[in-house]
Amino acid sequence: MKRVGVIGGGQLAWMMASAAQKLGIELVVQTPSPHDPAIAFASETIFAPIDDAVATAQLASRCDVITFENEFVNLEALAPLAEQGVCFRPALQVLSPLLDKYDQRCYLKQLNLPVPKFVALDCEFNSEAIHELLLDAQLNFPLVLKARRHGYDGQGTFIIQDMNALQQRLESYFNQQEWQSLFLLEEFIPFERELAVIAARSSTGEIVIYPIVETQQEEQVCRRVFAPADISSSVVAEIEAIAHTLLNSLQAVGIFGIELFLTSDNKVLVNEIAPRTHNSGHFTLDACKTSQFEQHLRAVCDLPLGNPALQYQGAVMINLLGYEYAQNDYIVKRQQLTEIEGSHVHWYGKSKSRPGRKLGHVTVLLDSRNPTQSIGIAEKVESLWYGDV
C-alpha cells in the first residue's frame, strides 16, 4: 500500500480521502490544527506548522511520497530533504518558479505564454519613483496590486484606481522598510469572462486535461463554476496548448489549476497557476469519470492517469461561503440544498464560520447545456444559503 504525505490538512486534503480509499492509498497529514477537516480521514497526523521542515522530515519517514495542499511552502528548508532523496511531487524545482507571483509571471513570459503586463514594485516608496516605474512598464491606472506570496481567496489582491489609492494601500501594509519586492503591479484586464482549467501530468509525461470551465468571482473570491465553459473550439485548443506547454516545461507531476482571462476579442491571458488541486475543479468530484483528487493521487503515485471526461451534459458548482461570525453547522440549510434536483452537497466540517470562509460547496449535475438554466440554479442555491444576507 502506498502512503502519501500531505502538507496541509484543509478541505483539499480532506477531499482526497475517498479517492485514497478507492486506490488503496493511506494519507498521512502534516497540519498545525486538530480541527482541520482532513484529520478525520488521515491514517496518521503530525501536528506541526506546514512550513516546519523538521516535522516534514518525520512525515517523510512515514511516507513514500509527499505532496502539497497549498503553496505556503518553504523551499529552502525542504531542499536538504530533497537532496537526501525524499520524493516531493510536484518536485521543489517545479514549485520554485511558481510560488512567488512575480517569478511566476516571468516564467510564463519566458515560455511565450500570454500574460498581462506586469512589474515588480521594488522602487522607493514615493509617487515620483512609482510613476517612473509604471512609465517604463507601459502601465496605466487602473492597476492590480498583488502580494507576491501567500495570497489566496482574494487576499493580497487589490484593484487600484490612482496613485493616491496605491500609496494608501501600501502605507496600510507597511510601517517599516520591509515592503520592497513584496508586491507586483500588473495591467488591469477588462475581461469578458474568467476561465480555468485543471490539467494533470504523470512522471512518464502523460497529460490529461479536464473540461475548461467559466468561473465567477465576487471580491476576488470564487462564487460559481460552470462546466463546461461556453467558448469556441479555437479558445479550447489555445488553452489546452497553454496547459501542455506549461506542464511539459516544468516537467511537473500532479494536478495544476490554471486561471485565465478571456477578453471581448477572444484573447486569452494566463492569470495565475496553482500547483495543486484547485477550487475550480471541485465539480469533478461528482461530474467527471475521475475527480481531480483521484487524478492527483494517481499522478504522484505513478498510477495510470484516469479519464477526465464529463459524465453529464454539464455541472454548476457553487461555493458555500461564510457570511457571519458563528459556530454553526447550518444543517437546515444543507438539507434544503440536498433537495435541489441533481445536487451534491459537500460540507467541509469546519467548526467556525467567518465572512468569506469556504465552508463547503454544492455541485448540481445537468442533463442539458443551458446557460440560463445554469445561472438560475446558481441563484437558487445562493438564495437558500445566503437568504436575506
Contacts in CASP RR format, 6 or more apart in sequence:
PFRMAT RR
TARGET T0000
AUTHOR 0000-0000-0000
METHOD contacts of the structure
MODEL  1
MKRVGVIGGGQLAWMMASAAQKLGIELVVQTPSPHDPAIAFASETIFAPI
DDAVATAQLASRCDVITFENEFVNLEALAPLAEQGVCFRPALQVLSPLLD
KYDQRCYLKQLNLPVPKFVALDCEFNSEAIHELLLDAQLNFPLVLKARRH
GYDGQGTFIIQDMNALQQRLESYFNQQEWQSLFLLEEFIPFERELAVIAA
RSSTGEIVIYPIVETQQEEQVCRRVFAPADISSSVVAEIEAIAHTLLNSL
QAVGIFGIELFLTSDNKVLVNEIAPRTHNSGHFTLDACKTSQFEQHLRAV
CDLPLGNPALQYQGAVMINLLGYEYAQNDYIVKRQQLTEIEGSHVHWYGK
SKSRPGRKLGHVTVLLDSRNPTQSIGIAEKVESLWYGDV
1 24 0 8 1.000
1 25 0 8 1.000
1 26 0 8 1.000
2 23 0 8 1.000
2 24 0 8 1.000
2 25 0 8 1.000
2 26 0 8 1.000
2 64 0 8 1.000
2 65 0 8 1.000
2 301 0 8 1.000
3 25 0 8 1.000
3 26 0 8 1.000
3 27 0 8 1.000
3 28 0 8 1.000
3 43 0 8 1.000
3 62 0 8 1.000
3 63 0 8 1.000
3 64 0 8 1.000
4 20 0 8 1.000
4 25 0 8 1.000
4 26 0 8 1.000
4 27 0 8 1.000
4 28 0 8 1.000
4 63 0 8 1.000
4 64 0 8 1.000
4 65 0 8 1.000
4 66 0 8 1.000
4 67 0 8 1.000
4 297 0 8 1.000
4 300 0 8 1.000
4 301 0 8 1.000
5 27 0 8 1.000
5 28 0 8 1.000
5 29 0 8 1.000
5 30 0 8 1.000
5 59 0 8 1.000
5 62 0 8 1.000
5 63 0 8 1.000
5 65 0 8 1.000
5 66 0 8 1.000
5 67 0 8 1.000
6 13 0 8 1.000
6 16 0 8 1.000
6 27 0 8 1.000
6 28 0 8 1.000
6 29 0 8 1.000
6 30 0 8 1.000
6 38 0 8 1.000
6 42 0 8 1.000
6 66 0 8 1.000
6 67 0 8 1.000
6 68 0 8 1.000
6 69 0 8 1.000
7 30 0 8 1.000
7 50 0 8 1.000
7 56 0 8 1.000
7 59 0 8 1.000
7 66 0 8 1.000
7 67 0 8 1.000
7 68 0 8 1.000
7 69 0 8 1.000
7 70 0 8 1.000
7 73 0 8 1.000
8 29 0 8 1.000
8 30 0 8 1.000
8 31 0 8 1.000
8 36 0 8 1.000
8 38 0 8 1.000
8 50 0 8 1.000
8 68 0 8 1.000
8 69 0 8 1.000
8 70 0 8 1.000
9 29 0 8 1.000
9 30 0 8 1.000
9 31 0 8 1.000
9 33 0 8 1.000
9 36 0 8 1.000
9 37 0 8 1.000
9 38 0 8 1.000
9 39 0 8 1.000
9 42 0 8 1.000
9 69 0 8 1.000
10 31 0 8 1.000
10 36 0 8 1.000
10 37 0 8 1.000
10 38 0 8 1.000
10 69 0 8 1.000
10 348 0 8 1.000
11 37 0 8 1.000
11 38 0 8 1.000
11 348 0 8 1.000
11 350 0 8 1.000
11 358 0 8 1.000
11 360 0 8 1.000
12 69 0 8 1.000
12 70 0 8 1.000
12 276 0 8 1.000
12 277 0 8 1.000
12 293 0 8 1.000
13 27 0 8 1.000
13 29 0 8 1.000
13 31 0 8 1.000
13 36 0 8 1.000
13 37 0 8 1.000
13 38 0 8 1.000
13 42 0 8 1.000
13 69 0 8 1.000
14 36 0 8 1.000
14 37 0 8 1.000
14 38 0 8 1.000
14 40 0 8 1.000
14 41 0 8 1.000
14 348 0 8 1.000
15 277 0 8 1.000
15 282 0 8 1.000
15 285 0 8 1.000
15 291 0 8 1.000
15 293 0 8 1.000
15 346 0 8 1.000
16 27 0 8 1.000
16 38 0 8 1.000
16 277 0 8 1.000
16 293 0 8 1.000
16 296 0 8 1.000
16 297 0 8 1.000
17 27 0 8 1.000
17 38 0 8 1.000
17 41 0 8 1.000
18 293 0 8 1.000
19 25 0 8 1.000
19 291 0 8 1.000
19 293 0 8 1.000
19 294 0 8 1.000
19 297 0 8 1.000
20 26 0 8 1.000
20 27 0 8 1.000
20 41 0 8 1.000
20 297 0 8 1.000
22 294 0 8 1.000
23 294 0 8 1.000
23 297 0 8 1.000
23 298 0 8 1.000
23 301 0 8 1.000
23 303 0 8 1.000
25 297 0 8 1.000
25 301 0 8 1.000
26 43 0 8 1.000
27 38 0 8 1.000
27 41 0 8 1.000
27 42 0 8 1.000
27 43 0 8 1.000
28 42 0 8 1.000
28 43 0 8 1.000
28 44 0 8 1.000
28 45 0 8 1.000
28 46 0 8 1.000
28 59 0 8 1.000
28 62 0 8 1.000
28 63 0 8 1.000
29 36 0 8 1.000
29 38 0 8 1.000
29 39 0 8 1.000
29 42 0 8 1.000
29 44 0 8 1.000
29 45 0 8 1.000
29 46 0 8 1.000
30 45 0 8 1.000
30 46 0 8 1.000
30 48 0 8 1.000
30 50 0 8 1.000
30 52 0 8 1.000
30 55 0 8 1.000
30 56 0 8 1.000
30 59 0 8 1.000
31 38 0 8 1.000
31 39 0 8 1.000
31 45 0 8 1.000
31 46 0 8 1.000
31 47 0 8 1.000
31 48 0 8 1.000
31 50 0 8 1.000
32 47 0 8 1.000
32 48 0 8 1.000
32 49 0 8 1.000
32 50 0 8 1.000
33 39 0 8 1.000
33 47 0 8 1.000
34 45 0 8 1.000
34 47 0 8 1.000
35 350 0 8 1.000
35 351 0 8 1.000
37 348 0 8 1.000
37 349 0 8 1.000
37 350 0 8 1.000
38 69 0 8 1.000
39 45 0 8 1.000
44 62 0 8 1.000
46 55 0 8 1.000
46 58 0 8 1.000
46 59 0 8 1.000
48 54 0 8 1.000
48 55 0 8 1.000
49 55 0 8 1.000
50 69 0 8 1.000
50 70 0 8 1.000
50 72 0 8 1.000
50 73 0 8 1.000
51 72 0 8 1.000
51 73 0 8 1.000
51 74 0 8 1.000
51 77 0 8 1.000
53 74 0 8 1.000
53 77 0 8 1.000
53 78 0 8 1.000
53 80 0 8 1.000
53 81 0 8 1.000
56 66 0 8 1.000
56 77 0 8 1.000
56 78 0 8 1.000
56 81 0 8 1.000
57 81 0 8 1.000
57 86 0 8 1.000
59 66 0 8 1.000
60 66 0 8 1.000
60 81 0 8 1.000
60 86 0 8 1.000
64 87 0 8 1.000
64 301 0 8 1.000
65 87 0 8 1.000
65 88 0 8 1.000
65 89 0 8 1.000
65 300 0 8 1.000
65 301 0 8 1.000
66 86 0 8 1.000
66 87 0 8 1.000
66 88 0 8 1.000
66 89 0 8 1.000
67 88 0 8 1.000
67 89 0 8 1.000
67 90 0 8 1.000
67 254 0 8 1.000
67 276 0 8 1.000
67 296 0 8 1.000
67 300 0 8 1.000
68 88 0 8 1.000
68 90 0 8 1.000
68 95 0 8 1.000
68 275 0 8 1.000
68 276 0 8 1.000
69 276 0 8 1.000
69 277 0 8 1.000
70 152 0 8 1.000
70 276 0 8 1.000
71 95 0 8 1.000
71 98 0 8 1.000
71 99 0 8 1.000
71 150 0 8 1.000
71 152 0 8 1.000
71 274 0 8 1.000
71 275 0 8 1.000
71 276 0 8 1.000
72 150 0 8 1.000
73 95 0 8 1.000
73 99 0 8 1.000
75 92 0 8 1.000
75 95 0 8 1.000
75 96 0 8 1.000
75 99 0 8 1.000
78 88 0 8 1.000
78 92 0 8 1.000
79 92 0 8 1.000
81 88 0 8 1.000
82 88 0 8 1.000
82 91 0 8 1.000
82 92 0 8 1.000
89 253 0 8 1.000
89 254 0 8 1.000
89 299 0 8 1.000
89 300 0 8 1.000
90 250 0 8 1.000
90 252 0 8 1.000
90 253 0 8 1.000
90 254 0 8 1.000
90 275 0 8 1.000
91 251 0 8 1.000
91 253 0 8 1.000
94 250 0 8 1.000
94 251 0 8 1.000
94 252 0 8 1.000
94 253 0 8 1.000
94 275 0 8 1.000
95 275 0 8 1.000
96 103 0 8 1.000
97 103 0 8 1.000
97 104 0 8 1.000
97 106 0 8 1.000
97 107 0 8 1.000
97 250 0 8 1.000
98 104 0 8 1.000
98 107 0 8 1.000
98 250 0 8 1.000
98 273 0 8 1.000
98 275 0 8 1.000
99 149 0 8 1.000
100 148 0 8 1.000
100 149 0 8 1.000
101 146 0 8 1.000
101 147 0 8 1.000
101 148 0 8 1.000
101 149 0 8 1.000
101 184 0 8 1.000
101 272 0 8 1.000
102 118 0 8 1.000
102 120 0 8 1.000
102 148 0 8 1.000
102 181 0 8 1.000
102 184 0 8 1.000
103 148 0 8 1.000
104 272 0 8 1.000
104 273 0 8 1.000
105 115 0 8 1.000
105 118 0 8 1.000
105 184 0 8 1.000
105 186 0 8 1.000
108 115 0 8 1.000
108 246 0 8 1.000
108 270 0 8 1.000
108 273 0 8 1.000
109 115 0 8 1.000
111 245 0 8 1.000
111 246 0 8 1.000
111 249 0 8 1.000
113 242 0 8 1.000
113 245 0 8 1.000
113 246 0 8 1.000
113 270 0 8 1.000
114 242 0 8 1.000
114 267 0 8 1.000
114 268 0 8 1.000
114 269 0 8 1.000
114 270 0 8 1.000
115 269 0 8 1.000
115 270 0 8 1.000
116 144 0 8 1.000
116 186 0 8 1.000
116 187 0 8 1.000
116 188 0 8 1.000
116 189 0 8 1.000
116 261 0 8 1.000
116 269 0 8 1.000
116 271 0 8 1.000
117 137 0 8 1.000
117 138 0 8 1.000
117 139 0 8 1.000
117 186 0 8 1.000
117 187 0 8 1.000
118 137 0 8 1.000
118 139 0 8 1.000
118 184 0 8 1.000
118 185 0 8 1.000
118 186 0 8 1.000
118 187 0 8 1.000
119 133 0 8 1.000
119 134 0 8 1.000
119 136 0 8 1.000
119 137 0 8 1.000
119 139 0 8 1.000
119 184 0 8 1.000
119 185 0 8 1.000
119 186 0 8 1.000
120 148 0 8 1.000
120 181 0 8 1.000
120 183 0 8 1.000
120 184 0 8 1.000
121 130 0 8 1.000
121 133 0 8 1.000
121 145 0 8 1.000
121 180 0 8 1.000
121 181 0 8 1.000
121 182 0 8 1.000
121 183 0 8 1.000
121 184 0 8 1.000
121 185 0 8 1.000
122 180 0 8 1.000
122 181 0 8 1.000
123 129 0 8 1.000
123 130 0 8 1.000
123 132 0 8 1.000
123 133 0 8 1.000
125 167 0 8 1.000
125 170 0 8 1.000
125 174 0 8 1.000
125 179 0 8 1.000
127 163 0 8 1.000
127 167 0 8 1.000
130 163 0 8 1.000
130 166 0 8 1.000
131 163 0 8 1.000
133 185 0 8 1.000
134 140 0 8 1.000
134 143 0 8 1.000
134 185 0 8 1.000
137 185 0 8 1.000
139 185 0 8 1.000
139 186 0 8 1.000
139 187 0 8 1.000
141 160 0 8 1.000
141 161 0 8 1.000
141 162 0 8 1.000
141 163 0 8 1.000
142 159 0 8 1.000
142 160 0 8 1.000
142 161 0 8 1.000
142 162 0 8 1.000
142 188 0 8 1.000
143 159 0 8 1.000
143 160 0 8 1.000
143 166 0 8 1.000
143 185 0 8 1.000
143 186 0 8 1.000
143 187 0 8 1.000
143 188 0 8 1.000
144 157 0 8 1.000
144 158 0 8 1.000
144 159 0 8 1.000
144 160 0 8 1.000
144 185 0 8 1.000
144 186 0 8 1.000
144 187 0 8 1.000
144 188 0 8 1.000
145 156 0 8 1.000
145 157 0 8 1.000
145 158 0 8 1.000
145 159 0 8 1.000
145 160 0 8 1.000
145 166 0 8 1.000
145 169 0 8 1.000
145 183 0 8 1.000
145 184 0 8 1.000
145 185 0 8 1.000
146 156 0 8 1.000
146 157 0 8 1.000
146 158 0 8 1.000
146 183 0 8 1.000
146 184 0 8 1.000
146 185 0 8 1.000
146 186 0 8 1.000
147 155 0 8 1.000
147 156 0 8 1.000
147 157 0 8 1.000
147 182 0 8 1.000
147 183 0 8 1.000
148 181 0 8 1.000
148 182 0 8 1.000
148 183 0 8 1.000
148 184 0 8 1.000
149 182 0 8 1.000
151 157 0 8 1.000
153 220 0 8 1.000
153 221 0 8 1.000
153 222 0 8 1.000
153 356 0 8 1.000
153 358 0 8 1.000
154 219 0 8 1.000
154 220 0 8 1.000
154 221 0 8 1.000
157 220 0 8 1.000
158 169 0 8 1.000
159 188 0 8 1.000
160 166 0 8 1.000
160 169 0 8 1.000
160 185 0 8 1.000
170 179 0 8 1.000
170 183 0 8 1.000
173 179 0 8 1.000
189 261 0 8 1.000
189 263 0 8 1.000
189 269 0 8 1.000
190 263 0 8 1.000
190 264 0 8 1.000
191 261 0 8 1.000
191 262 0 8 1.000
191 263 0 8 1.000
191 269 0 8 1.000
192 262 0 8 1.000
192 263 0 8 1.000
192 264 0 8 1.000
193 214 0 8 1.000
193 229 0 8 1.000
193 231 0 8 1.000
193 261 0 8 1.000
193 262 0 8 1.000
194 214 0 8 1.000
194 215 0 8 1.000
194 216 0 8 1.000
194 217 0 8 1.000
194 259 0 8 1.000
194 260 0 8 1.000
194 261 0 8 1.000
194 262 0 8 1.000
194 271 0 8 1.000
195 212 0 8 1.000
195 213 0 8 1.000
195 214 0 8 1.000
195 215 0 8 1.000
195 229 0 8 1.000
195 231 0 8 1.000
195 239 0 8 1.000
195 259 0 8 1.000
195 260 0 8 1.000
195 261 0 8 1.000
195 262 0 8 1.000
195 268 0 8 1.000
196 212 0 8 1.000
196 213 0 8 1.000
196 214 0 8 1.000
196 215 0 8 1.000
196 225 0 8 1.000
196 257 0 8 1.000
196 258 0 8 1.000
196 259 0 8 1.000
196 260 0 8 1.000
196 278 0 8 1.000
196 280 0 8 1.000
196 281 0 8 1.000
197 209 0 8 1.000
197 210 0 8 1.000
197 212 0 8 1.000
197 213 0 8 1.000
197 239 0 8 1.000
197 240 0 8 1.000
197 243 0 8 1.000
197 257 0 8 1.000
197 258 0 8 1.000
197 260 0 8 1.000
197 280 0 8 1.000
198 209 0 8 1.000
198 210 0 8 1.000
198 255 0 8 1.000
198 256 0 8 1.000
198 257 0 8 1.000
198 258 0 8 1.000
198 277 0 8 1.000
198 278 0 8 1.000
198 280 0 8 1.000
198 281 0 8 1.000
198 284 0 8 1.000
198 292 0 8 1.000
198 295 0 8 1.000
198 308 0 8 1.000
199 207 0 8 1.000
199 208 0 8 1.000
199 209 0 8 1.000
199 210 0 8 1.000
199 243 0 8 1.000
199 244 0 8 1.000
199 246 0 8 1.000
199 247 0 8 1.000
199 255 0 8 1.000
199 256 0 8 1.000
199 257 0 8 1.000
199 258 0 8 1.000
200 207 0 8 1.000
200 208 0 8 1.000
200 254 0 8 1.000
200 255 0 8 1.000
200 256 0 8 1.000
200 292 0 8 1.000
200 295 0 8 1.000
200 296 0 8 1.000
200 298 0 8 1.000
200 299 0 8 1.000
200 305 0 8 1.000
200 308 0 8 1.000
201 207 0 8 1.000
201 247 0 8 1.000
201 248 0 8 1.000
201 252 0 8 1.000
201 253 0 8 1.000
201 254 0 8 1.000
201 256 0 8 1.000
201 299 0 8 1.000
202 253 0 8 1.000
202 254 0 8 1.000
202 298 0 8 1.000
202 299 0 8 1.000
202 302 0 8 1.000
202 304 0 8 1.000
202 305 0 8 1.000
203 253 0 8 1.000
203 299 0 8 1.000
203 302 0 8 1.000
205 248 0 8 1.000
206 305 0 8 1.000
207 243 0 8 1.000
207 244 0 8 1.000
207 247 0 8 1.000
207 248 0 8 1.000
208 295 0 8 1.000
208 305 0 8 1.000
208 306 0 8 1.000
208 307 0 8 1.000
208 308 0 8 1.000
209 240 0 8 1.000
209 243 0 8 1.000
209 244 0 8 1.000
209 308 0 8 1.000
210 281 0 8 1.000
210 284 0 8 1.000
210 288 0 8 1.000
210 292 0 8 1.000
210 308 0 8 1.000
211 227 0 8 1.000
211 228 0 8 1.000
211 229 0 8 1.000
211 288 0 8 1.000
211 308 0 8 1.000
211 309 0 8 1.000
211 310 0 8 1.000
212 228 0 8 1.000
212 229 0 8 1.000
212 231 0 8 1.000
212 235 0 8 1.000
212 236 0 8 1.000
212 239 0 8 1.000
212 240 0 8 1.000
213 225 0 8 1.000
213 226 0 8 1.000
213 227 0 8 1.000
213 228 0 8 1.000
213 229 0 8 1.000
213 280 0 8 1.000
213 281 0 8 1.000
213 283 0 8 1.000
214 225 0 8 1.000
214 226 0 8 1.000
214 229 0 8 1.000
214 230 0 8 1.000
214 231 0 8 1.000
215 222 0 8 1.000
215 224 0 8 1.000
215 225 0 8 1.000
215 226 0 8 1.000
215 259 0 8 1.000
215 280 0 8 1.000
216 222 0 8 1.000
216 223 0 8 1.000
216 224 0 8 1.000
216 225 0 8 1.000
216 226 0 8 1.000
217 223 0 8 1.000
221 319 0 8 1.000
221 321 0 8 1.000
221 356 0 8 1.000
222 279 0 8 1.000
222 280 0 8 1.000
222 319 0 8 1.000
223 318 0 8 1.000
223 319 0 8 1.000
223 321 0 8 1.000
223 382 0 8 1.000
224 316 0 8 1.000
224 317 0 8 1.000
224 318 0 8 1.000
224 319 0 8 1.000
224 378 0 8 1.000
225 279 0 8 1.000
225 280 0 8 1.000
225 281 0 8 1.000
225 282 0 8 1.000
225 283 0 8 1.000
225 316 0 8 1.000
225 317 0 8 1.000
225 318 0 8 1.000
226 315 0 8 1.000
226 316 0 8 1.000
226 371 0 8 1.000
226 374 0 8 1.000
226 378 0 8 1.000
227 283 0 8 1.000
227 287 0 8 1.000
227 310 0 8 1.000
227 314 0 8 1.000
227 315 0 8 1.000
227 316 0 8 1.000
227 317 0 8 1.000
228 310 0 8 1.000
228 314 0 8 1.000
228 369 0 8 1.000
230 369 0 8 1.000
230 371 0 8 1.000
231 262 0 8 1.000
232 266 0 8 1.000
234 266 0 8 1.000
235 262 0 8 1.000
235 266 0 8 1.000
235 268 0 8 1.000
238 268 0 8 1.000
239 258 0 8 1.000
239 260 0 8 1.000
239 268 0 8 1.000
242 258 0 8 1.000
242 260 0 8 1.000
242 268 0 8 1.000
242 270 0 8 1.000
243 256 0 8 1.000
243 258 0 8 1.000
246 252 0 8 1.000
246 256 0 8 1.000
246 258 0 8 1.000
246 273 0 8 1.000
247 256 0 8 1.000
252 275 0 8 1.000
253 299 0 8 1.000
253 300 0 8 1.000
254 295 0 8 1.000
254 296 0 8 1.000
254 299 0 8 1.000
254 300 0 8 1.000
255 276 0 8 1.000
255 277 0 8 1.000
255 278 0 8 1.000
255 292 0 8 1.000
255 295 0 8 1.000
255 296 0 8 1.000
255 299 0 8 1.000
256 273 0 8 1.000
256 274 0 8 1.000
256 275 0 8 1.000
256 276 0 8 1.000
256 278 0 8 1.000
257 273 0 8 1.000
257 274 0 8 1.000
257 275 0 8 1.000
257 276 0 8 1.000
257 277 0 8 1.000
257 278 0 8 1.000
257 280 0 8 1.000
257 281 0 8 1.000
258 270 0 8 1.000
258 272 0 8 1.000
258 273 0 8 1.000
258 274 0 8 1.000
259 270 0 8 1.000
259 271 0 8 1.000
259 272 0 8 1.000
259 273 0 8 1.000
259 274 0 8 1.000
259 280 0 8 1.000
260 268 0 8 1.000
260 269 0 8 1.000
260 270 0 8 1.000
260 271 0 8 1.000
261 268 0 8 1.000
261 269 0 8 1.000
261 271 0 8 1.000
262 268 0 8 1.000
263 269 0 8 1.000
276 296 0 8 1.000
277 292 0 8 1.000
277 293 0 8 1.000
277 296 0 8 1.000
278 292 0 8 1.000
279 319 0 8 1.000
279 358 0 8 1.000
281 292 0 8 1.000
281 317 0 8 1.000
282 292 0 8 1.000
282 317 0 8 1.000
282 346 0 8 1.000
282 361 0 8 1.000
282 363 0 8 1.000
283 315 0 8 1.000
283 316 0 8 1.000
283 317 0 8 1.000
283 363 0 8 1.000
284 290 0 8 1.000
284 291 0 8 1.000
284 292 0 8 1.000
284 293 0 8 1.000
284 295 0 8 1.000
284 308 0 8 1.000
285 291 0 8 1.000
285 292 0 8 1.000
285 293 0 8 1.000
285 344 0 8 1.000
285 346 0 8 1.000
285 363 0 8 1.000
286 315 0 8 1.000
286 344 0 8 1.000
286 363 0 8 1.000
286 365 0 8 1.000
287 310 0 8 1.000
287 311 0 8 1.000
287 312 0 8 1.000
287 314 0 8 1.000
287 315 0 8 1.000
287 363 0 8 1.000
287 365 0 8 1.000
288 307 0 8 1.000
288 308 0 8 1.000
288 309 0 8 1.000
288 310 0 8 1.000
288 311 0 8 1.000
289 306 0 8 1.000
289 307 0 8 1.000
289 308 0 8 1.000
289 309 0 8 1.000
289 311 0 8 1.000
290 298 0 8 1.000
290 305 0 8 1.000
290 306 0 8 1.000
290 307 0 8 1.000
290 308 0 8 1.000
294 306 0 8 1.000
295 305 0 8 1.000
295 306 0 8 1.000
295 308 0 8 1.000
297 303 0 8 1.000
298 304 0 8 1.000
298 305 0 8 1.000
298 306 0 8 1.000
299 305 0 8 1.000
312 365 0 8 1.000
312 366 0 8 1.000
312 367 0 8 1.000
313 366 0 8 1.000
313 367 0 8 1.000
313 368 0 8 1.000
313 369 0 8 1.000
314 365 0 8 1.000
314 366 0 8 1.000
314 369 0 8 1.000
314 374 0 8 1.000
315 363 0 8 1.000
315 364 0 8 1.000
315 365 0 8 1.000
315 366 0 8 1.000
316 363 0 8 1.000
316 364 0 8 1.000
316 366 0 8 1.000
316 374 0 8 1.000
316 377 0 8 1.000
316 378 0 8 1.000
316 381 0 8 1.000
317 361 0 8 1.000
317 362 0 8 1.000
317 363 0 8 1.000
317 364 0 8 1.000
318 361 0 8 1.000
318 362 0 8 1.000
318 363 0 8 1.000
318 364 0 8 1.000
318 378 0 8 1.000
318 381 0 8 1.000
318 382 0 8 1.000
318 385 0 8 1.000
319 358 0 8 1.000
319 360 0 8 1.000
319 361 0 8 1.000
320 330 0 8 1.000
320 347 0 8 1.000
320 358 0 8 1.000
320 359 0 8 1.000
320 360 0 8 1.000
320 361 0 8 1.000
320 362 0 8 1.000
320 385 0 8 1.000
321 355 0 8 1.000
321 356 0 8 1.000
321 357 0 8 1.000
321 358 0 8 1.000
321 359 0 8 1.000
322 353 0 8 1.000
322 354 0 8 1.000
322 355 0 8 1.000
322 356 0 8 1.000
322 357 0 8 1.000
322 358 0 8 1.000
322 359 0 8 1.000
323 353 0 8 1.000
323 355 0 8 1.000
323 356 0 8 1.000
323 386 0 8 1.000
323 389 0 8 1.000
324 353 0 8 1.000
324 354 0 8 1.000
324 355 0 8 1.000
324 389 0 8 1.000
325 352 0 8 1.000
325 353 0 8 1.000
325 354 0 8 1.000
325 355 0 8 1.000
326 352 0 8 1.000
326 353 0 8 1.000
327 351 0 8 1.000
327 352 0 8 1.000
327 353 0 8 1.000
328 353 0 8 1.000
329 347 0 8 1.000
329 349 0 8 1.000
330 353 0 8 1.000
330 359 0 8 1.000
333 384 0 8 1.000
333 385 0 8 1.000
334 345 0 8 1.000
334 347 0 8 1.000
336 384 0 8 1.000
337 343 0 8 1.000
337 345 0 8 1.000
337 362 0 8 1.000
337 381 0 8 1.000
337 384 0 8 1.000
337 385 0 8 1.000
338 345 0 8 1.000
340 362 0 8 1.000
340 364 0 8 1.000
340 377 0 8 1.000
340 380 0 8 1.000
340 381 0 8 1.000
341 364 0 8 1.000
342 364 0 8 1.000
342 365 0 8 1.000
343 362 0 8 1.000
343 363 0 8 1.000
343 364 0 8 1.000
343 381 0 8 1.000
344 362 0 8 1.000
344 363 0 8 1.000
344 364 0 8 1.000
344 365 0 8 1.000
345 360 0 8 1.000
345 362 0 8 1.000
346 360 0 8 1.000
346 361 0 8 1.000
346 362 0 8 1.000
346 363 0 8 1.000
347 359 0 8 1.000
347 360 0 8 1.000
348 358 0 8 1.000
348 359 0 8 1.000
348 360 0 8 1.000
349 359 0 8 1.000
350 357 0 8 1.000
350 359 0 8 1.000
353 359 0 8 1.000
362 381 0 8 1.000
364 377 0 8 1.000
364 381 0 8 1.000
366 373 0 8 1.000
366 374 0 8 1.000
366 377 0 8 1.000
END
